[in-house]
Amino acid sequence: MKVAVAGGTGLLGRAITTALLDAGHDVVVGSRRKPERDPIDPRATWVAADVTAPATLAALLQGADAVIDAVQFPNSPIENPKKGYTFENIDLGGTRNLVDAARAAGTPLFIGLSGVGAAEHAPYHWLRFKWQEEQYIAGSGVPYTIFRPSWIYGPRDVSLNRFLGFAKFLPFVPVIGNGKTRINPLFINDLAAHVVASLSNDRSRGKIFEIGGPDVLIMDEVIRTALRVVGKRRLLLHSPKPVMKLVASVIQFAPGRPLTPDAIDFITMNGVADIAPLRETFGLPLTPLADGLATYLKR
């Protein structure tokens, strides 16, 4: 099967691309720029495609049997409106453009990646935009499957790996908030495996699946598990969320826009996926956190 991966040079797209190639699919990766410094898998083909520029999408979708929307804006979830890097512009607007292009090209299948908590009246704008994405996909007439991932971790992630980075040179690990955020961490390879399986699983058509790992944990437990895997013991130093939002309201104006108040909300929101329907439809294994971490972390 020929599969187009929009955003195939990002965190999610790279893992999905590798899984598709390993499964024997022909993969075309689309992104704004060719990743010269960090090349994609040499088995894949790259084309220039920008979801905010609809005219560029035809080349990506030419002859594709399916398209996977793995697009994320740079430094997500830290939005940068001056550069157009927002959930409304990239996630919602980009998805609409990609869906329209898929419909025009007659692409037989659209695989969307949303997020746990997406809802019409969700408390955060990014979750409301994710819900609007889903509605647009569902109303397009293009056959689809949508996944709503929980908190994703893997070798290239910049969230959990950042905590471990602090542990290399500090006697403590800084944690934003009270550490009680509830999630079921999702190993990125498990997400990729389900995306690949959805290509041939007719039972998944027209459905939305929440996807997360098998264990529901609080953030403190996630960090302690990661520390245990790498053989380190560190104190967890919690910073009150209101204080960190105040700090972020100032440093968001620093070069590179390192943090924003909305990003504080994003990384401290609960995200527990109901995985029962996913397991019933796909029957694929979901990796416990310690086992997933052990595949790429070293003591």
KOLNUMI-889258 format. One record per residue: residue in one letter; x, y, z of N, C-alpha, C in turn. Coordinates in Angstrom, 2 decimals, decimal comma. Layout:
KOLNUMI-889258
- res_n.x_n.y_n.z_ca.x_ca.y_ca.z_c.x_c.y_c.z
- A_X_Y_Z_X_Y_Z_X_Y_Z
...
//
This chain:
KOLNUMI-889258
- res_n.x_n.y_n.z_ca.x_ca.y_ca.z_c.x_c.y_c.z
- M_0,84_-1,19_0,00_0,00_0,00_0,00_0,88_1,25_0,00
- K_0,51_2,24_-0,77_1,23_3,50_-0,77_0,59_4,44_0,25
- V_1,39_4,89_1,21_0,87_5,69_2,31_1,60_7,03_2,37
- A_0,83_8,10_2,41_1,40_9,44_2,57_1,35_9,82_4,04
- V_2,47_10,32_4,56_2,53_10,75_5,96_2,80_12,25_5,99
- A_1,77_13,03_6,27_1,94_14,47_6,42_2,55_14,74_7,78
- G_3,62_15,53_7,81_4,32_15,74_9,06_5,23_14,58_9,41
- G_5,71_13,89_8,40_6,51_12,69_8,62_7,90_12,91_9,14
- T_8,31_14,18_9,31_9,63_14,46_9,87_9,57_14,81_11,35
- G_8,37_14,80_11,92_8,21_15,14_13,33_8,27_13,93_14,24
- L_8,04_14,15_15,52_8,11_13,09_16,53_7,19_11,92_16,18
- L_5,93_12,22_15,94_4,96_11,16_15,64_5,18_10,60_14,24
- G_5,40_11,49_13,30_5,53_11,07_11,91_6,69_10,13_11,66
- R_7,82_10,36_12,32_8,98_9,49_12,12_8,70_8,08_12,63
- A_8,10_7,97_13,80_7,80_6,65_14,34_6,81_5,91_13,46
- I_5,80_6,62_12,99_4,80_6,01_12,12_5,42_5,60_10,79
- T_6,27_6,45_10,24_6,94_6,14_8,98_7,76_4,86_9,09
- T_8,54_4,74_10,15_9,37_3,53_10,35_8,49_2,29_10,46
- A_7,41_2,39_11,22_6,52_1,24_11,38_5,87_0,84_10,06
- L_5,49_1,82_9,26_4,90_1,54_7,95_5,91_0,83_7,04
- L_7,13_1,34_7,01_8,17_0,74_6,18_8,49_-0,68_6,63
- D_8,57_-0,88_7,93_8,86_-2,22_8,45_7,75_-3,20_8,10
- A_6,53_-2,68_7,93_5,39_-3,52_7,57_5,30_-3,75_6,06
- G_6,23_-3,15_5,30_6,26_-3,39_3,86_5,53_-2,38_3,01
- H_5,10_-1,27_3,60_4,38_-0,26_2,83_5,34_0,68_2,11
- D_4,85_1,28_1,05_5,58_2,31_0,30_5,19_3,65_0,92
- V_6,16_4,40_1,45_5,84_5,60_2,23_6,39_6,86_1,56
- V_5,51_7,86_1,47_5,90_9,19_1,01_5,73_10,15_2,19
- V_6,81_10,80_2,56_6,80_11,72_3,69_6,68_13,15_3,17
- G_5,78_13,90_3,76_5,61_15,30_3,38_5,93_16,23_4,53
- S_6,72_17,26_4,26_7,00_18,29_5,25_7,39_19,57_4,53
- R_7,45_20,65_5,28_7,74_21,96_4,67_9,16_22,00_4,10
- R_10,09_21,41_4,86_11,49_21,44_4,43_12,08_20,05_4,53
- K_13,02_19,76_3,65_13,70_18,47_3,71_14,66_18,47_4,90
- P_14,58_17,47_5,75_15,41_17,43_6,96_16,84_16,99_6,67
- E_17,66_17,92_6,26_19,03_17,58_5,88_19,87_17,15_7,08
- R_19,73_17,84_8,20_20,55_17,52_9,38_20,09_16,25_10,09
- D_18,84_15,95_9,98_18,28_14,76_10,64_17,43_14,03_9,61
- P_18,06_13,32_8,69_17,34_12,73_7,56_16,27_11,73_7,99
- I_15,26_11,60_7,15_14,24_10,59_7,38_14,77_9,21_6,99
- D_14,02_8,20_7,30_14,40_6,83_6,92_14,66_6,78_5,41
- P_15,81_6,30_5,01_16,15_6,31_3,57_15,24_5,44_2,71
- R_14,45_4,59_3,33_13,51_3,76_2,57_12,29_4,55_2,11
- A_12,07_5,72_2,72_10,91_6,54_2,38_11,29_7,59_1,34
- T_10,27_8,11_0,65_10,44_9,20_-0,30_9,95_10,49_0,33
- W_10,66_11,58_0,12_10,25_12,87_0,67_9,74_13,79_-0,44
- V_8,67_14,52_-0,11_8,19_15,58_-1,01_7,90_16,82_-0,18
- A_8,01_17,97_-0,79_7,69_19,23_-0,12_6,17_19,36_-0,03
- A_5,66_19,49_1,20_4,22_19,62_1,39_3,98_20,40_2,68
- D_3,14_21,40_2,60_2,84_22,26_3,73_1,33_22,33_3,88
- V_0,82_21,88_5,04_-0,64_21,83_5,22_-1,26_23,21_5,26
- T_-0,46_24,25_5,43_-1,02_25,61_5,38_-0,98_26,18_3,96
- A_-0,44_25,41_3,02_-0,39_25,82_1,61_-1,04_24,72_0,78
- P_-2,36_24,76_0,60_-3,09_23,66_-0,03_-2,55_23,23_-1,39
- A_-1,99_24,15_-2,15_-1,51_23,80_-3,49_-0,35_22,82_-3,45
- T_0,32_22,69_-2,30_1,48_21,79_-2,21_1,09_20,35_-1,88
- L_-0,18_20,11_-1,58_-0,57_18,81_-1,04_-0,86_17,76_-2,12
- A_-1,13_18,18_-3,31_-1,45_17,23_-4,38_-0,29_16,27_-4,64
- A_0,94_16,80_-4,60_2,11_15,94_-4,85_2,26_14,87_-3,78
- L_1,94_15,22_-2,55_2,02_14,25_-1,46_1,00_13,13_-1,63
- L_-0,18_13,48_-2,09_-1,29_12,52_-2,13_-1,40_11,77_-3,46
- Q_-0,58_12,11_-4,41_-0,69_11,47_-5,73_-0,51_9,95_-5,62
- G_-1,55_9,23_-6,00_-1,49_7,77_-6,00_-1,53_7,12_-4,63
- A_-1,77_7,90_-3,57_-1,76_7,35_-2,21_-3,03_6,55_-1,93
- D_-2,85_5,42_-1,27_-3,97_4,60_-0,83_-4,50_5,05_0,53
- A_-3,69_5,82_1,25_-4,09_6,34_2,56_-3,18_7,52_2,89
- V_-3,70_8,44_3,71_-2,90_9,55_4,20_-3,03_9,59_5,71
- I_-1,91_9,84_6,37_-1,87_9,94_7,84_-1,49_11,36_8,20
- D_-2,31_11,98_9,04_-2,08_13,35_9,45_-1,31_13,35_10,77
- A_0,02_13,47_10,69_0,88_13,49_11,88_1,52_14,86_12,06
- V_0,89_15,89_11,56_1,46_17,24_11,58_1,41_17,83_12,98
- Q_2,52_18,40_13,39_2,60_19,21_14,61_3,42_20,45_14,29
- F_3,09_21,56_14,94_3,89_22,76_14,69_5,17_22,72_15,53
- P_6,23_23,41_15,08_7,50_23,39_15,81_7,33_23,84_17,25
- N_7,97_23,11_18,16_7,97_23,42_19,59_6,60_23,27_20,23
- S_5,71_22,52_19,61_4,41_22,25_20,21_4,62_21,65_21,61
- P_3,84_22,09_22,61_2,60_22,88_22,57_2,79_24,38_22,78
- I_4,00_24,87_22,64_4,24_26,30_22,83_3,89_27,04_21,54
- E_2,75_27,70_21,53_2,29_28,39_20,33_3,10_29,66_20,09
- N_3,25_30,00_18,83_3,94_31,22_18,44_3,12_31,90_17,35
- P_2,14_32,72_17,74_1,23_33,33_16,76_1,94_34,15_15,69
- K_3,05_34,80_16,05_3,75_35,63_15,06_4,24_34,81_13,88
- K_4,56_33,54_14,13_5,03_32,66_13,06_3,91_31,78_12,50
- G_2,72_31,93_13,05_1,60_31,11_12,59_1,55_29,74_13,22
- Y_2,36_29,52_14,25_2,41_28,21_14,90_1,39_28,17_16,03
- T_0,15_27,89_15,67_-0,93_27,79_16,65_-1,75_26,55_16,38
- F_-2,48_26,12_17,39_-3,35_24,96_17,22_-4,45_25,24_16,21
- E_-4,93_26,48_16,20_-5,98_26,82_15,25_-5,46_26,80_13,82
- N_-4,28_27,33_13,60_-3,75_27,45_12,25_-3,20_26,14_11,71
- I_-2,43_25,43_12,52_-1,77_24,21_12,05_-2,64_22,97_12,27
- D_-3,08_22,77_13,51_-3,84_21,55_13,80_-5,21_21,57_13,12
- L_-5,98_22,61_13,35_-7,31_22,68_12,75_-7,25_23,07_11,27
- G_-6,65_24,21_10,98_-6,59_24,66_9,59_-5,84_23,71_8,69
- G_-4,72_23,20_9,18_-3,93_22,27_8,38_-4,67_20,97_8,11
- T_-5,38_20,47_9,11_-6,16_19,25_8,92_-7,27_19,47_7,89
- R_-7,94_20,59_7,98_-8,99_20,88_6,99_-8,42_20,89_5,58
- N_-7,27_21,52_5,42_-6,65_21,57_4,09_-6,27_20,18_3,60
- L_-5,74_19,37_4,50_-5,33_18,02_4,12_-6,54_17,15_3,79
- V_-7,60_17,29_4,54_-8,83_16,55_4,26_-9,40_16,96_2,90
- D_-9,43_18,26_2,64_-9,94_18,75_1,35_-9,10_18,19_0,20
- A_-7,78_18,17_0,39_-6,90_17,65_-0,65_-7,10_16,16_-0,85
- A_-7,31_15,43_0,25_-7,55_13,99_0,15_-8,86_13,70_-0,58
- R_-9,86_14,50_-0,31_-11,14_14,32_-1,00_-11,01_14,62_-2,49
- A_-10,29_15,68_-2,80_-10,09_16,05_-4,20_-9,27_15,01_-4,95
- A_-8,31_14,39_-4,25_-7,45_13,39_-4,89_-8,08_12,00_-4,92
- G_-9,21_11,85_-4,24_-9,85_10,53_-4,18_-9,11_9,55_-3,30
- T_-8,38_10,07_-2,31_-7,64_9,20_-1,39_-8,62_8,34_-0,60
- P_-8,44_7,01_-0,61_-9,45_6,12_-0,03_-9,53_6,11_1,50
- L_-8,51_6,64_2,20_-8,51_6,52_3,66_-7,73_7,67_4,30
- F_-8,30_8,23_5,37_-7,66_9,31_6,13_-7,50_8,85_7,56
- I_-6,26_8,86_8,07_-6,00_8,51_9,47_-5,64_9,79_10,20
- G_-6,46_10,16_11,19_-6,22_11,39_11,94_-5,70_11,11_13,34
- L_-4,88_12,04_13,84_-4,38_11,96_15,21_-4,90_13,17_15,98
- S_-5,72_12,91_16,95_-6,34_13,97_17,74_-5,70_13,98_19,13
- G_-6,48_13,98_20,18_-5,92_13,97_21,53_-6,98_13,62_22,55
- V_-6,58_12,92_23,59_-7,50_12,59_24,68_-8,06_13,87_25,28
- G_-9,36_13,91_25,47_-10,00_15,09_26,03_-10,63_16,00_25,00
- A_-10,44_15,69_23,71_-11,04_16,51_22,67_-12,56_16,53_22,84
- A_-13,14_17,71_22,86_-14,59_17,84_23,06_-15,03_19,24_22,65
- E_-16,28_19,35_22,31_-16,81_20,63_21,83_-16,64_21,73_22,86
- H_-16,87_21,39_24,13_-16,80_22,40_25,19_-15,66_22,09_26,17
- A_-14,58_21,56_25,67_-13,41_21,26_26,50_-12,88_22,55_27,14
- P_-12,21_22,44_28,27_-11,74_23,65_28,97_-10,60_24,38_28,28
- Y_-9,90_23,70_27,37_-8,75_24,32_26,71_-8,98_24,41_25,21
- H_-8,48_25,50_24,62_-8,77_25,74_23,21_-8,17_24,66_22,30
- W_-7,03_24,08_22,66_-6,43_23,08_21,78_-7,30_21,82_21,72
- L_-7,97_21,49_22,80_-8,87_20,34_22,79_-10,14_20,63_22,00
- R_-10,59_21,87_22,05_-11,76_22,25_21,24_-11,40_22,22_19,76
- F_-10,20_22,67_19,41_-9,77_22,61_18,01_-9,60_21,16_17,54
- K_-9,12_20,31_18,42_-8,99_18,88_18,08_-10,38_18,29_17,78
- W_-11,36_18,66_18,59_-12,72_18,17_18,35_-13,24_18,68_17,00
- Q_-12,96_19,93_16,68_-13,38_20,47_15,39_-12,69_19,74_14,23
- E_-11,42_19,39_14,43_-10,72_18,57_13,44_-11,49_17,27_13,18
- E_-11,81_16,61_14,27_-12,51_15,32_14,16_-13,82_15,47_13,40
- Q_-14,57_16,53_13,73_-15,85_16,75_13,08_-15,67_16,99_11,58
- Y_-14,62_17,70_11,23_-14,38_17,99_9,81_-14,01_16,72_9,05
- I_-13,17_15,91_9,67_-12,80_14,63_9,05_-14,05_13,76_8,86
- A_-14,84_13,65_9,92_-16,01_12,78_9,89_-17,04_13,25_8,86
- G_-17,11_14,55_8,64_-18,10_15,08_7,70_-17,61_15,21_6,28
- S_-16,39_14,78_6,02_-15,78_14,99_4,71_-16,23_14,02_3,63
- G_-16,73_12,86_4,06_-17,06_11,81_3,10_-15,89_10,90_2,79
- V_-14,69_11,22_3,30_-13,53_10,35_3,12_-13,53_9,31_4,23
- P_-13,42_8,02_3,92_-13,33_7,00_4,98_-12,18_7,33_5,93
- Y_-12,41_7,10_7,23_-11,42_7,56_8,20_-11,34_6,66_9,42
- T_-10,24_6,79_10,14_-10,06_6,30_11,49_-9,31_7,39_12,23
- I_-9,74_7,68_13,46_-9,11_8,73_14,26_-8,62_8,13_15,58
- F_-7,42_8,50_15,96_-6,88_8,11_17,26_-6,73_9,34_18,14
- R_-7,07_9,16_19,42_-6,88_10,20_20,42_-5,80_9,74_21,41
- P_-4,55_10,07_21,17_-3,48_9,60_22,05_-3,48_10,31_23,41
- S_-3,05_9,58_24,41_-2,73_10,17_25,70_-1,32_10,75_25,61
- W_-0,67_10,93_26,73_0,68_11,52_26,81_1,69_10,55_26,20
- I_2,40_10,99_25,17_3,27_10,12_24,39_4,73_10,28_24,81
- Y_5,42_9,15_24,93_6,85_9,20_25,23_7,60_8,29_24,27
- G_8,90_8,57_24,11_9,74_7,78_23,21_11,11_8,40_23,13
- P_12,01_7,82_22,34_13,39_8,30_22,28_13,54_9,77_21,91
- R_12,65_10,28_21,10_12,79_11,66_20,61_11,92_12,67_21,36
- D_11,16_12,23_22,36_10,25_13,19_22,98_11,04_14,20_23,82
- V_10,49_15,38_23,96_11,17_16,45_24,70_10,45_16,76_26,01
- S_9,63_15,84_26,49_8,94_16,04_27,76_9,56_15,17_28,85
- L_9,32_13,88_28,80_9,90_12,99_29,80_11,43_13,01_29,73
- N_11,98_13,05_28,54_13,44_13,08_28,42_14,04_14,35_29,01
- R_13,25_15,42_29,05_13,73_16,66_29,66_13,89_16,48_31,17
- F_12,92_15,78_31,79_13,06_15,50_33,22_14,35_14,73_33,50
- L_14,62_13,73_32,67_15,82_12,93_32,86_17,09_13,75_32,62
- G_16,99_14,74_31,74_18,11_15,62_31,51_18,48_16,40_32,77
- F_17,47_16,86_33,50_17,73_17,57_34,76_18,44_16,65_35,75
- A_18,06_15,37_35,75_18,63_14,42_36,72_20,12_14,17_36,49
- K_20,62_14,55_35,33_22,04_14,33_35,04_22,95_15,27_35,81
- F_22,43_16,48_36,13_23,32_17,45_36,77_22,71_18,13_38,00
- L_21,50_17,74_38,38_20,88_18,30_39,57_20,55_17,19_40,58
- P_20,55_17,52_41,87_20,17_16,52_42,87_18,66_16,35_43,00
- F_17,93_17,08_42,17_16,47_17,00_42,19_15,95_17,14_40,76
- V_14,68_16,79_40,57_14,01_16,96_39,29_12,87_17,96_39,48
- P_12,91_19,10_38,79_11,82_20,07_38,93_10,55_19,57_38,24
- V_9,43_19,72_38,94_8,13_19,28_38,41_7,16_20,45_38,51
- I_6,54_20,77_37,40_5,54_21,84_37,40_4,23_21,31_37,94
- G_3,68_21,99_38,94_2,44_21,55_39,55_2,68_20,60_40,71
- N_1,61_19,95_41,13_1,71_19,09_42,31_2,07_17,64_42,01
- G_2,32_17,32_40,74_2,71_15,96_40,38_1,57_14,98_40,39
- K_0,33_15,45_40,51_-0,83_14,56_40,61_-1,57_14,40_39,28
- T_-1,07_15,01_38,21_-1,70_14,86_36,90_-1,81_13,38_36,55
- R_-3,01_12,94_36,14_-3,25_11,53_35,85_-3,21_11,28_34,34
- I_-2,37_10,33_33,94_-2,22_9,97_32,53_-1,97_8,47_32,43
- N_-2,19_7,91_31,24_-1,67_6,55_30,98_-0,68_6,68_29,83
- P_0,61_6,83_30,16_1,64_7,13_29,16_1,65_6,13_28,02
- L_1,75_6,67_26,80_1,66_5,85_25,59_3,02_5,77_24,91
- F_3,55_4,56_24,79_4,81_4,36_24,08_4,57_4,65_22,61
- I_5,43_5,47_22,04_5,20_5,94_20,67_5,15_4,79_19,67
- N_5,88_3,73_19,92_5,84_2,58_19,00_4,48_1,90_19,01
- D_3,77_1,96_20,15_2,43_1,39_20,21_1,45_2,22_19,38
- L_1,60_3,53_19,44_0,76_4,37_18,59_1,01_4,03_17,13
- A_2,27_3,94_16,75_2,62_3,64_15,35_2,06_2,29_14,92
- A_2,14_1,29_15,80_1,63_-0,04_15,47_0,13_-0,02_15,21
- H_-0,59_0,77_16,00_-2,04_0,84_15,81_-2,40_1,61_14,54
- V_-1,63_2,63_14,23_-1,86_3,37_12,98_-1,68_2,43_11,79
- V_-0,60_1,65_11,81_-0,35_0,69_10,73_-1,48_-0,32_10,64
- A_-1,90_-0,84_11,77_-2,97_-1,84_11,78_-4,29_-1,29_11,26
- S_-4,51_0,01_11,48_-5,78_0,61_11,05_-5,93_0,64_9,54
- L_-4,82_0,55_8,83_-4,90_0,57_7,36_-5,69_-0,61_6,81
- S_-5,63_-1,73_7,50_-6,28_-2,94_7,00_-7,42_-3,42_7,91
- N_-7,74_-2,64_8,93_-8,79_-3,05_9,87_-10,09_-2,33_9,53
- D_-10,95_-3,01_8,81_-12,21_-2,39_8,40_-13,11_-2,07_9,59
- R_-12,91_-2,76_10,70_-13,74_-2,51_11,89_-13,46_-1,15_12,50
- S_-12,34_-0,54_12,11_-11,99_0,76_12,68_-12,53_1,93_11,87
- R_-13,14_1,65_10,73_-13,61_2,73_9,85_-14,74_3,54_10,50
- G_-14,59_4,85_10,37_-15,63_5,74_10,88_-15,68_5,84_12,39
- K_-14,57_5,47_13,06_-14,57_5,45_14,52_-13,40_6,27_15,08
- I_-13,58_6,68_16,34_-12,56_7,41_17,08_-12,14_6,54_18,26
- F_-10,84_6,35_18,41_-10,32_5,50_19,47_-9,37_6,29_20,37
- E_-9,66_6,28_21,66_-8,67_6,77_22,61_-7,58_5,71_22,74
- I_-6,33_6,16_22,87_-5,22_5,22_22,96_-4,21_5,72_23,99
- G_-3,88_4,85_24,91_-2,89_5,15_25,94_-2,25_3,86_26,39
- G_-1,34_3,97_27,32_-0,69_2,78_27,84_-1,58_2,02_28,80
- P_-1,11_0,85_29,26_-1,95_0,00_30,12_-2,03_0,47_31,56
- D_-1,17_1,41_31,97_-1,10_1,82_33,37_-1,50_3,28_33,53
- V_-2,44_3,54_34,44_-2,81_4,90_34,78_-1,95_5,33_35,96
- L_-1,19_6,41_35,75_-0,23_6,87_36,75_-0,38_8,37_36,96
- I_0,12_8,84_38,11_0,25_10,28_38,27_1,65_10,67_37,79
- M_1,85_11,96_37,51_3,10_12,40_36,92_4,31_12,06_37,79
- D_4,17_12,18_39,10_5,28_11,82_39,98_5,69_10,36_39,77
- E_4,72_9,48_39,61_5,02_8,06_39,38_5,71_7,84_38,04
- V_5,32_8,61_37,05_5,96_8,52_35,73_7,44_8,88_35,84
- I_7,72_9,99_36,50_9,10_10,45_36,62_9,92_9,48_37,46
- R_9,35_8,99_38,55_10,08_8,04_39,40_10,36_6,75_38,65
- T_9,43_6,33_37,82_9,66_5,12_37,02_10,83_5,33_36,07
- A_10,85_6,49_35,41_11,94_6,79_34,48_13,29_6,84_35,21
- L_13,31_7,45_36,39_14,54_7,51_37,17_15,00_6,11_37,56
- R_14,06_5,27_37,93_14,40_3,90_38,31_15,00_3,14_37,13
- V_14,46_3,34_35,94_14,97_2,65_34,75_16,41_3,05_34,45
- V_16,75_4,32_34,70_18,13_4,77_34,43_19,02_4,64_35,65
- G_18,48_4,09_36,74_19,29_3,83_37,92_19,66_5,05_38,72
- K_18,77_6,05_38,77_19,05_7,27_39,53_17,98_7,47_40,61
- R_18,40_8,12_41,68_17,48_8,51_42,75_17,56_10,02_42,92
- R_16,45_10,69_42,76_16,41_12,14_42,86_15,15_12,56_43,61
- L_15,25_13,68_44,30_14,07_14,30_44,89_13,25_14,95_43,77
- L_11,95_15,00_43,97_11,08_15,71_43,04_10,70_17,03_43,69
- L_11,07_18,12_43,03_10,83_19,45_43,56_9,67_20,09_42,80
- H_8,55_20,26_43,48_7,34_20,76_42,83_7,28_22,29_42,87
- S_6,90_22,87_41,74_6,69_24,31_41,65_5,20_24,55_41,45
- P_4,57_25,38_42,29_3,13_25,61_42,15_2,77_26,09_40,75
- K_1,69_25,55_40,22_1,27_25,89_38,87_1,01_27,39_38,70
- P_0,32_28,06_39,65_0,10_29,51_39,46_1,40_30,30_39,38
- V_2,39_29,89_40,16_3,69_30,59_40,12_4,34_30,39_38,76
- M_4,30_29,15_38,25_4,93_28,87_36,97_4,20_29,58_35,82
- K_2,89_29,73_35,93_2,16_30,47_34,89_2,54_31,94_34,92
- L_2,79_32,46_36,11_3,24_33,85_36,22_4,62_34,02_35,61
- V_5,51_33,07_35,90_6,85_33,10_35,30_6,75_33,00_33,78
- A_5,91_32,09_33,31_5,77_31,89_31,86_5,19_33,13_31,18
- S_4,35_33,88_31,89_3,77_35,08_31,30_4,84_36,13_30,99
- V_5,99_36,02_31,67_7,09_36,94_31,42_8,06_36,37_30,39
- I_8,48_35,12_30,59_9,53_34,58_29,72_9,00_34,18_28,35
- Q_7,69_34,24_28,14_7,17_33,98_26,80_7,66_35,02_25,79
- F_8,14_36,15_26,30_8,63_37,20_25,41_10,14_37,10_25,17
- A_10,77_36,11_25,79_12,21_35,91_25,59_12,45_35,30_24,21
- P_13,67_35,46_23,66_13,98_34,86_22,36_13,73_33,35_22,36
- G_13,11_32,88_21,30_12,80_31,46_21,20_11,51_31,05_21,87
- R_10,88_32,01_22,58_9,59_31,75_23,25_9,65_30,40_24,00
- P_10,44_30,31_25,08_10,68_29,03_25,74_9,49_28,44_26,48
- L_8,56_29,29_26,91_7,43_28,79_27,69_6,31_29,81_27,65
- T_5,07_29,31_27,75_3,90_30,19_27,80_2,95_29,70_28,89
- P_2,06_30,56_29,37_1,08_30,11_30,36_0,21_28,96_29,85
- D_-0,18_29,02_28,57_-0,99_27,94_28,02_-0,23_26,61_28,01
- A_1,07_26,68_27,76_1,87_25,44_27,77_1,90_24,83_29,16
- I_1,87_25,66_30,19_1,80_25,14_31,57_0,51_24,35_31,76
- D_-0,59_24,90_31,26_-1,87_24,19_31,34_-1,80_22,87_30,56
- F_-1,17_22,91_29,40_-1,09_21,73_28,54_-0,37_20,59_29,24
- I_0,77_20,88_29,85_1,58_19,81_30,42_1,10_19,37_31,81
- T_0,11_20,07_32,37_-0,40_19,65_33,68_-1,85_19,17_33,61
- M_-2,40_19,03_32,40_-3,79_18,56_32,30_-3,85_17,04_32,35
- N_-4,92_16,53_32,93_-5,14_15,09_32,97_-5,38_14,56_31,56
- G_-4,97_13,32_31,33_-5,15_12,72_30,00_-5,22_11,21_30,06
- V_-6,30_10,68_30,61_-6,45_9,22_30,74_-7,33_8,70_29,61
- A_-6,77_7,83_28,80_-7,50_7,26_27,67_-8,28_6,02_28,10
- D_-9,50_5,90_27,61_-10,29_4,68_27,79_-9,88_3,72_26,67
- I_-9,09_2,71_27,00_-8,49_1,85_25,98_-9,30_0,59_25,69
- A_-10,44_0,42_26,35_-11,23_-0,80_26,15_-11,70_-0,95_24,69
- P_-12,31_0,08_24,07_-12,72_-0,08_22,67_-11,55_-0,34_21,73
- L_-10,42_0,29_22,01_-9,21_0,08_21,19_-8,78_-1,38_21,25
- R_-8,72_-1,93_22,44_-8,28_-3,31_22,60_-9,26_-4,28_21,95
- E_-10,55_-3,97_22,04_-11,55_-4,86_21,44_-11,43_-4,87_19,93
- T_-11,11_-3,73_19,34_-11,05_-3,63_17,87_-9,72_-4,11_17,31
- F_-8,62_-3,80_17,99_-7,29_-4,10_17,43_-6,60_-5,30_18,08
- G_-6,77_-5,47_19,37_-6,16_-6,61_20,06_-4,64_-6,58_20,07
- L_-4,05_-5,41_19,95_-2,59_-5,29_19,96_-2,08_-5,02_21,37
- P_-0,84_-5,42_21,67_-0,31_-5,18_23,02_-0,04_-3,69_23,25
- L_-0,15_-3,27_24,49_0,20_-1,93_24,92_1,30_-2,05_25,97
- T_2,33_-1,28_25,82_3,56_-1,47_26,58_3,53_-0,73_27,92
- P_3,79_-1,43_29,03_3,93_-0,74_30,31_5,07_0,28_30,26
- L_4,97_1,34_31,04_5,93_2,44_30,98_7,36_1,96_31,17
- A_7,63_1,19_32,20_9,00_0,76_32,47_9,58_-0,04_31,30
- D_8,75_-0,87_30,70_9,23_-1,68_29,57_9,52_-0,82_28,35
- G_8,67_0,17_28,11_8,90_1,06_26,98_10,16_1,88_27,16
- L_10,34_2,42_28,37_11,54_3,21_28,65_12,81_2,38_28,51
- A_12,75_1,13_28,92_13,93_0,27_28,91_14,43_-0,02_27,49
- T_13,58_0,23_26,48_14,02_-0,02_25,11_15,01_1,02_24,60
- Y_15,05_2,20_25,28_15,96_3,23_24,78_16,74_3,97_25,87
- L_16,41_3,78_27,12_17,17_4,39_28,19_18,21_3,42_28,72
- K_19,37_3,94_29,09_20,44_3,10_29,61_20,78_3,53_31,03
- R_21,16_2,54_31,81_21,62_2,83_33,17_22,99_3,46_33,14
//
